[in-house]
Amino acid sequence: MASDAFDPSDHLDDALLERIRSRAATHDRENSFPHDDLDDLRAAGYLAALVPEDLGGAGLSLAQAARLQQRLAGAAPATALAVNMHLVWTGVAKVAADRGVDALRFVQEGAAAGEVFAFGISEAGNDLVLFGSDTAAVPTPGGGYAFTGRKIFTSLAPAWTQLGLHGLDTTSPDAPRIVFAFVPRSEEAARRVIIADDWDTLGMRATQSRTTTLAGALAPADRVVRRLPLGPSPDPMLFGIFSVFEILLASVYTGIAGRAVEVAVASAHARTSKRSGRTLAQDPDIRWRIAEMALTYDALPPQIATLASDVDARIDHGARWFSLLAGVKHRAVSSAKRIVDEAMLVAGGSSYFSGSELSRLSRDVQAGLFHPSDPESAHAAVATAWLGPVED
């Protein structure tokens, strides 16, 4: 559980954040991957933030990592979102290990050694997400699997060393089974992993979340971490994926919201009304608008901290977990969108120019709509939690 004595600047100091912030606009404009940011974060030990100290990491809790991701997203949202996908796997390894499942120890050891783990779960049109897959997983001699299919939104595409993915085994005696495994980057040289250079998007451009085609990509037996029945399951690894993914996503968009408030405040102090001769910080309408932004923002970090601490402490919310986690992600994204819109109104017409930081934030924040849980599934989860399932 996060300690009150935890200081995020011990892990992401101001100088490092300013270097990362100074490069964000260039990576966005050039549609380039932030290798420089990743190198700096690796050197700072950030990739192993969630790895236990005895395995070479910082030993942070999920609640502490969530605070760090808010801080990083305030400097460079796309960098934070890209690194998020690596932190998801290290977080899953921690959550699973805390619950007695040590199958992802190699992820922890690899992250401490500087490896980069990507998240290869999303598939076009697959609204089952974790609970189904259009990717074929075929057993190979010795206990490994060959994966054939197509993954989308694969962040960290130019840099990952291990791709965590899932596929559907329909041929084993106990089939069907969802198989979770890791494929090494060497499969790209063998042309069994083909990464398209197709990431040209509205925002979050530096994530370089490219389409990845699997053509019999081989995961060795020691990298096959779970075989599960189709559909929802209380399995610790599935819980780890959903909980860490939603909490760290909420953290990124909360970081965007916080930064938008900061930019709006600076703009209000910098702009002067011709009519009154006073800064807009003295204008009652602008003051109300910024107060409304701050009221919305201030609710987000405590929600994330509470749920992340509950994961760390192994609190049992039972069937409520799904709606709680989907809800915090949905609220963070929808709140961040409103806050960025309000910040642009405070900053005025200059925020509409593509070189404006708020212009970039307004494009980056749109990506939150497309991450699971999307607005429809979040509302469905909450409705089920409160009203029960839809009757047949």
N, C-alpha and C positions, 0 to 999 in steps of 0.2 A: 504494500500500500504506500502511496506517495507520502513522504514526510513533509511537514511544514518547513523543515530546514532545507529542503531541496531547492537548489538554485540553478535554474536552466542555463544561466550564463556560464556555469562550470563546464557545460558540454557543448554549448553553442555560444561562443563569446561574441561581443559586439563587433570586433574586427573581422571575424570570419563571416558574420552575417552581412556586414557592409560589403565585403568582397563579393559575396553571392548576390546581393541586391544589385550591385553595380553592373553585373553581367546579364541580369534577367531580361532587360529590354533587347539586348543584342541577340540573345538566343531566340527570343520570340520573333524578332524581325527577320532573322536569318533562317528560322525554322530548323535550328540546330540543337543537337543534344549537348547538355552541359557537362561534358567530360571534366572540365576544370572544377566545377562544383563537386562532382562525385569524388574526384581526387582529394579535394580539401576535406570533404566529410569522412572519407576513408582514413586519411591521415589523422583526423581528430578522434578516431575510434567510434564514429557515429553509427557505422554499419553494424557494430556489435553492441549497441546501446542496451538491447534486451537480452543479451547473452550473459549467463551467469559469470561472476568473477572468476570462479575456479576453472572456467573454460576459456578465459582470456577476454571476457567482455566487461562492460560497465556494471552489469547486474541491476539495471534499472527496472522498475515496475512498469506495467502498461500505463498506469496513470501518469507517471513521470514522462514516459515517451510521448504520450498524447500532448503534454504541455510543450515539449520540445518541438513537436510537429506544428503546433500552432505558431510557435516562434519562427520556425523555418519558413512556413507558408506566408507569414507576414513580409518576409524578404523576397521570396521567389516561389510563387505558388506551384509552378510546373515542376521545379526541382523537388519541392516537398512531395508533390503527388507521385512523381517517379520513384523517389526513395521510399515512399509509403509502401509500395508493392514488395520491396525487399523486406521492410520492417514487418509486413504482414506475416511473412514466413517465419522470421525469427520470433515474432510474437506467438504464432501458432505453436512453434516448438516449445516455448516457455509455458503456454497455457496447457498443452498436452502433458509436458513433463510434470507440471504441478499436480496433474490429475493421474499420474502414474503411467503415462505412455511416453516411452523414451525413443520412439521410432525416428524422431527428427533431430537426434543429437548431432548428426553430421551437418545439419544446417547451422547449428550453433557453432560448431568447430570451424566450418567453412567461413561463416561470417567473421569470426574472430581472425581468420587468416586473410581476409580481404576479398572473399568471393562475393558475387552479387547474384541474388536469387530473384527471378522474375515470376510473375503471377500469370499463368497461362490457363485461365478458367473460362473466360468469356467466349461465347460462340454466337454467331449471328442467329437470331430467332429462337435461341434456347432460353425460354423464360423459366425453366426448371433450375437453371444455374447450377448449384452444387449437387442437386438431387437427380440429375440426369445429364446425358452428354450425347452429342452427335459425333463425337470422335470415337473411332473403333480402337479398342485395346485388345490386342491379340497376344496370348501367352507365348513366350519363347522358351526354348530349352534352358533349364537352370533356374527358372523362376522369374525371369525378367518379362518385360512387355514391349511390344512394338505398337506405336500409336500412329494412326492415320486419320487426319481431319484438318480442320482449320480453326485457329484461335484468333480472336480479334482483340483490339485494345491491349496488346502486349507491351506494356511500358518497359522502359530500360532496354529496348530492343538492341541498340548498338553496344551495350555494355554487359549484359547478363552473362554469367558463367554457368548457371544451372537454371533450368526452366521447370518450375513446379506446375503440374497440369493434372487433368483427369480425363478419363475415357471410359467407354462402356465395353465390358467383357461379356460377349454373348455366346462364347463357345466352351467355357469351362463347365465341368459337371454341376457346379452350384450356381451357374449363370441364371439371370443376369446379375452382374456386380459392377458397381462404380469403382474404378481403380484410380488411386492417387499415387503419383510417382514423380520422379525428377529425371529430366533428360539433360545430359551434359552439352556444352557448347560445341564440342567436337563433332556432334551430329550434323552441324551446319556444313563442315568441310566434307562430310560424307554425302551431302545433298539429301539427307533425310529430314533436315530442318531447313526450310526456305523462308527467309525473312524479306517481305516486300518493303520497298522504300515508298510507302503510300501514305505517310502521315502528313497531311496538309490540311489543317483544321482551323476552325474559328479561334480557338484558344487552347491553353495548356499545350502549346506547341513543343516546348522543350522536353516533354515526356517521351516523345518519339515512340508512341504506343502503336507499333506497326503490326500489320497482319502477319501471322506466322502459320505457314503450311507445314503439316507433319506428314511425311511420306514414309511411314514405317520407322519413325524415330525410336531409337532403342533406349529404354530405361533398364539398367542392370538390376538384378534381384535385390541388391542391398540398397537400392533407391526406390523400391516399391514400398510405400509406407502404409497403405491402407486399401483394403478391399471391402466394400460395404454394399448392403442391399440398396436397391433404388428407393428414393424418397427420403423424407425427413428421418433423422436418427439422433439419439442422444450421445452419439459417439464423441469423445473428447476432442478429436481432431476437427470434426465438423463444427462443433461449438467454437473451437479456437479460431477457425477460419472466419466464421460469421461475426463473432464478437470483436476480434481484432480488426478485421476489415472495416466494419461499420464505425467503430470508435476512432480509428485513425483517419478514416475519410472525414468524419465529422470534425476532427481536429484541423484538417487542412482547410476546410471551408470556414471554420471559425477563425482561423488565422487570417484568411482573406477579409472577413468581416471586421476584425480588429484593426487591420491595416487601413481599411476604407474609412473607419472612424477617425484614425489618426490623420489621414490625408485631408478629410473634410474639416477637421479642427484647424489644421495648418492653413488651409485655404480661407477659412472664415477670418482668421487673424490677418492674412495677407491682403485680402481684398477690401477696398474702401468704397463706400457708397458716395456717389457724386451728390446725391440729394441731401444726405445728412452730414457728410464729411467724416463719418465714423466708420470703423471697420465693421465688416459683417458679423463679427463676433458679438457686436452690441445690438444687432438687429433682432427684434423679438421673434420674427418668423424663422430666421436661421437658427436661433437658439433653441426654439421648439423642435425644429427638424433634427438638429444634432442630438438633443436630449432624447428624442424618439429612437434614433439610431443606437444611442448608448444603452437605453433601456432594453432594446432587443438584443444587443450584443452581450450585455452583462449576464443574461440568463444562460448563455451557452456554455462557457467554461465550467461552471459548477455542475451542470448536467453531465458533461463528459467525464469530469473528475469522479463523480459519484459512481457512474456505471463502470468506468475503468477500475476503480478501487474495488467494486463488487466482484469483478472478474478476478482481480488479484487475490482477493480474500476468499474466493470460492463460495460466494454467497449463492444460495439456490433460489432463483426466481421461478424455477419450473417452467411451465408453458408461457409465462409472461416474458421470458427472456427475448423471444423473437420480436415481439411488438416493442419492447423497450429499446432494443438495439436499432431496429428499423426506424423507430420514431426519432431517436437522437440524430441519426444521419439525416433524415428528412427535414427536421427542424433546423439543423445547422445550414443545410443548403438553401432552403427557402428563406431563412432569415438573412443569410449572407447576400442573396440576390437583392432583397429589399434594401439592405443597408448600402450596397454598392450603388444602386439606383439613386438613393437619397444623397449619397456622397457626391454623385455627379451633378445633381441639382445645386448643391452647396458650392461646388467648385466652378460652376458655370460652363459656358460654351467651350472653354479651353479643354475640358475633359473629353470632348467629342473628337479631338484630334488623335490620330493613331499613336502618336508618340507619348501621349499622356499615360501616366501610371494607372489612373482610374479607367481609362479606356481599355488597358490590358486586363485589369482586374474584372471589368464587366464582361470581357470575353472569356477569361479563365473560369469565372464562377458558373458559366453556363454548363460546363462539363459535369457539374454535380447532378444534373438532371438524369444523366445516363448511367450512373453507377448504381448497382444494386445497393439497397432497395430503392427502386424507382417510386415515384409518388403513388402509383396504383397499388403496388405490392405493399408499400408501407401502410396505406389506408386499409387495405384488406387485412393485414396482420392485426392492426389495432381494432378494427371492427370485430374480428374473430375473438380477440382477447376479451372484449367487453360484451359482445352480443352472442357469442358462440358461433359455430360454423354455419354456413348456409345449408339449409335443409335440402335433401335430394328431391 
